Amino acid sequence: MKIIKLWDIPTRLFHWLLVVAIVALFITGILGGNAIVWHGRLGILVVGLVTFRVVWGFVGSTYARFRQFVPGPASIAAYLKGSWHGPGHNPLGAFSVLALLALVTFQAISGLFTNDEISFSGPLYRLVDPELSLTLTSYHRVLAYVLLAFVGLHVASIVFYAIVKKDFLLIPMITGMKQVEAGESYRGGGIAPFLLALAIAAGAIYAASGLWAPEPPAPSAAEPVPAFDF
């Protein structure tokens, strides 16, 4: 057994910031009222986080890259036979990560176009047809529970691996290090790719904020009602 560097700092930061953001999103979504304003702000933050992770999946270090952990037919077959070995995500864990990332992405993007027909509306709702906005709002609400179920399964699998397989998956996501039978420490990543991913994520946050969108036209002034003397 040897200890290798598994998860780099940007990957770990993304993971824990996303955890905090999702918990806060569920809380603010349930509370409603004034908390929904923070729900919207957190949703914009998640757009930036997901964008960063997607870019980092191409320019980051070894085990953060999609080409390393996205399962192919051979790795799935090996995993089902019990002969798969690797330091990063196993094929089942990789599918879980991809499903969570897809759900979070849809929730974050759809939230930009939602409105509750009362007091809150997403920063980009004016860019779509009102009917489409209401449809996206409906999907956003329903899929929140689907996302909650996936998060529950994700947590349950971490507990299962810790108790049954004695594989403590959270420790590498905190320390970045993991004890393995075979494998090498990650390579790649670095400051330049990190700054690139950060800049693209900042651009996504700006785009999601709607600050660039034109203001809606001011309502036309009501015509004065003529007064009649009797």
C-alpha positions as CSV (number, residue, x, y, z in Angstrom):
1,M,0.0,0.0,0.0
2,K,1.1,3.5,-0.7
3,I,-0.3,7.0,-0.3
4,I,-0.9,9.1,-3.5
5,K,-2.2,12.6,-4.2
6,L,-5.7,12.0,-5.5
7,W,-7.9,15.1,-5.4
8,D,-6.4,18.5,-6.1
9,I,-7.3,21.6,-4.1
10,P,-9.7,23.1,-6.8
11,T,-11.6,19.8,-7.0
12,R,-12.0,19.7,-3.2
13,L,-13.0,23.4,-3.0
14,F,-15.6,22.9,-5.7
15,H,-17.0,19.8,-3.9
16,W,-17.4,21.4,-0.5
17,L,-18.6,24.8,-1.8
18,L,-21.3,22.9,-3.8
19,V,-22.3,20.9,-0.7
20,V,-22.8,24.1,1.3
21,A,-24.6,25.8,-1.6
22,I,-27.0,22.9,-2.2
23,V,-27.9,22.7,1.6
24,A,-28.5,26.4,1.6
25,L,-30.6,26.2,-1.5
26,F,-32.9,23.6,0.0
27,I,-33.2,25.6,3.2
28,T,-34.0,28.9,1.5
29,G,-36.3,27.2,-1.0
30,I,-38.3,25.7,1.9
31,L,-38.4,29.0,3.9
32,G,-39.5,31.1,0.9
33,G,-40.4,34.7,1.7
34,N,-37.4,37.0,1.9
35,A,-35.1,33.9,1.9
36,I,-36.0,33.3,-1.7
37,V,-33.8,36.3,-2.7
38,W,-30.8,34.4,-1.3
39,H,-32.0,31.3,-3.1
40,G,-31.7,33.1,-6.3
41,R,-28.2,34.4,-5.5
42,L,-27.0,30.9,-4.5
43,G,-28.4,29.6,-7.8
44,I,-26.2,32.0,-9.7
45,L,-23.2,30.9,-7.6
46,V,-24.0,27.3,-8.5
47,V,-23.9,28.2,-12.2
48,G,-20.4,29.5,-11.6
49,L,-19.3,26.4,-9.6
50,V,-20.7,24.0,-12.2
51,T,-19.0,25.9,-15.0
52,F,-15.7,25.8,-13.2
53,R,-16.0,22.1,-12.7
54,V,-16.8,21.4,-16.3
55,V,-13.8,23.4,-17.5
56,W,-11.6,21.8,-14.8
57,G,-12.7,18.5,-16.1
58,F,-10.7,19.2,-19.2
59,V,-7.8,21.2,-18.0
60,G,-7.4,20.0,-14.4
61,S,-5.2,17.4,-12.9
62,T,-5.3,13.7,-13.7
63,Y,-8.2,12.4,-11.5
64,A,-10.4,15.5,-12.0
65,R,-10.5,15.0,-15.7
66,F,-13.6,13.5,-17.3
67,R,-11.6,11.3,-19.6
68,Q,-10.1,9.6,-16.6
69,F,-13.2,8.8,-14.6
70,V,-16.1,8.7,-17.1
71,P,-16.8,4.9,-17.4
72,G,-16.5,3.1,-20.7
73,P,-17.9,-0.4,-21.5
74,A,-14.6,-2.1,-20.5
75,S,-14.5,-0.5,-17.0
76,I,-18.2,-1.2,-16.4
77,A,-17.7,-4.9,-17.4
78,A,-14.6,-5.1,-15.1
79,Y,-16.5,-3.5,-12.2
80,L,-19.5,-5.9,-12.6
81,K,-17.0,-8.8,-12.5
82,G,-15.3,-7.5,-9.4
83,S,-12.0,-7.0,-11.2
84,W,-12.0,-3.2,-11.5
85,H,-9.3,-1.4,-9.6
86,G,-8.5,2.3,-9.6
87,P,-7.7,5.1,-7.2
88,G,-10.4,7.5,-8.4
89,H,-14.2,7.1,-8.9
90,N,-15.3,3.5,-9.6
91,P,-17.8,3.3,-12.6
92,L,-20.8,3.3,-10.3
93,G,-19.5,6.3,-8.4
94,A,-18.7,8.1,-11.7
95,F,-22.3,7.6,-12.9
96,S,-23.5,9.0,-9.6
97,V,-21.3,12.1,-10.0
98,L,-22.4,12.7,-13.6
99,A,-26.1,12.3,-12.7
100,L,-25.7,14.8,-9.8
101,L,-23.8,17.2,-11.9
102,A,-26.5,17.0,-14.6
103,L,-29.3,17.6,-12.1
104,V,-27.6,20.4,-10.4
105,T,-26.9,22.0,-13.8
106,F,-30.5,21.8,-14.9
107,Q,-31.7,23.2,-11.6
108,A,-29.3,26.1,-11.7
109,I,-30.1,27.0,-15.3
110,S,-33.8,26.5,-15.1
111,G,-33.9,28.7,-11.9
112,L,-32.6,31.6,-13.9
113,F,-35.9,31.7,-15.9
114,T,-38.4,30.9,-13.1
115,N,-41.0,33.1,-11.6
116,D,-43.6,32.6,-8.9
117,E,-46.1,35.1,-10.4
118,I,-46.1,37.0,-7.1
119,S,-42.9,38.7,-6.1
120,F,-39.8,36.7,-7.3
121,S,-38.5,36.1,-10.7
122,G,-35.2,34.7,-12.0
123,P,-32.7,37.2,-13.4
124,L,-33.3,35.9,-17.0
125,Y,-37.0,35.2,-17.0
126,R,-37.7,38.2,-19.3
127,L,-35.7,36.5,-22.1
128,V,-38.2,33.6,-22.5
129,D,-41.9,33.4,-23.2
130,P,-44.0,33.6,-20.0
131,E,-45.5,30.2,-20.6
132,L,-42.0,28.6,-20.9
133,S,-41.0,30.4,-17.7
134,L,-43.9,28.8,-15.9
135,T,-43.1,25.4,-17.3
136,L,-39.5,25.7,-16.2
137,T,-40.7,26.8,-12.8
138,S,-42.8,23.6,-12.5
139,Y,-39.8,21.4,-13.5
140,H,-37.6,23.3,-11.1
141,R,-39.8,22.5,-8.2
142,V,-40.4,18.9,-9.0
143,L,-36.8,18.0,-9.8
144,A,-35.7,19.6,-6.5
145,Y,-37.1,16.4,-4.8
146,V,-35.3,14.2,-7.4
147,L,-32.1,16.0,-6.6
148,L,-32.7,15.5,-2.9
149,A,-33.2,11.7,-3.6
150,F,-29.9,11.6,-5.5
151,V,-28.1,13.4,-2.7
152,G,-29.5,10.9,-0.2
153,L,-28.3,8.0,-2.4
154,H,-24.9,9.6,-2.7
155,V,-24.6,10.0,1.1
156,A,-25.9,6.5,1.7
157,S,-23.2,5.1,-0.7
158,I,-20.5,6.9,1.2
159,V,-21.8,5.5,4.5
160,F,-22.0,2.0,2.9
161,Y,-18.4,2.1,1.7
162,A,-17.2,3.4,5.1
163,I,-19.0,0.7,7.1
164,V,-19.0,-2.3,4.8
165,K,-15.9,-1.9,2.6
166,K,-13.8,0.2,5.1
167,D,-13.2,2.6,2.3
168,F,-13.5,6.1,3.8
169,L,-14.3,8.2,0.7
170,L,-14.6,11.5,2.6
171,I,-11.0,11.5,3.8
172,P,-9.4,11.9,0.4
173,M,-11.9,14.7,-0.4
174,I,-10.7,16.5,2.7
175,T,-7.0,15.8,2.7
176,G,-6.5,15.1,-1.1
177,M,-4.5,12.0,-0.2
178,K,-5.5,8.3,-0.5
179,Q,-3.9,5.0,0.4
180,V,-4.0,2.6,-2.6
181,E,-2.5,-0.7,-3.7
182,A,-1.5,0.7,-7.1
183,G,-1.6,4.1,-8.7
184,E,0.3,7.4,-9.2
185,S,-0.2,10.8,-7.8
186,Y,-2.1,13.2,-10.0
187,R,-0.4,15.4,-12.6
188,G,-1.3,18.5,-14.4
189,G,-3.6,21.3,-13.3
190,G,-1.7,24.2,-11.9
191,I,-2.2,28.0,-11.6
192,A,-2.7,28.8,-15.3
193,P,-5.5,26.3,-15.9
194,F,-7.0,27.2,-12.6
195,L,-7.1,30.9,-13.5
196,L,-8.6,30.0,-16.9
197,A,-11.4,27.9,-15.3
198,L,-12.0,30.7,-12.7
199,A,-12.3,33.4,-15.4
200,I,-14.8,31.3,-17.4
201,A,-16.8,30.6,-14.3
202,A,-16.8,34.4,-13.5
203,G,-18.1,35.0,-17.0
204,A,-20.9,32.4,-16.5
205,I,-21.9,34.1,-13.2
206,Y,-22.1,37.5,-14.9
207,A,-24.2,36.0,-17.7
208,A,-26.5,34.3,-15.2
209,S,-26.9,37.5,-13.2
210,G,-28.8,39.2,-16.0
211,L,-26.9,42.5,-15.4
212,W,-26.2,42.7,-19.1
213,A,-29.9,42.3,-20.1
214,P,-31.8,45.4,-21.1
215,E,-34.2,46.8,-18.5
216,P,-37.9,46.1,-19.2
217,P,-39.7,49.1,-20.6
218,A,-41.4,51.3,-18.1
219,P,-45.2,51.0,-17.9
220,S,-47.0,53.6,-19.9
221,A,-48.5,56.4,-17.9
222,A,-52.2,56.0,-17.4
223,E,-54.3,58.5,-19.2
224,P,-55.9,61.1,-17.0
225,V,-59.5,60.5,-16.2
226,P,-61.6,63.6,-17.2
227,A,-63.4,65.3,-14.3
228,F,-67.1,66.2,-14.7
229,D,-68.8,68.9,-12.9
230,F,-72.4,68.4,-12.0
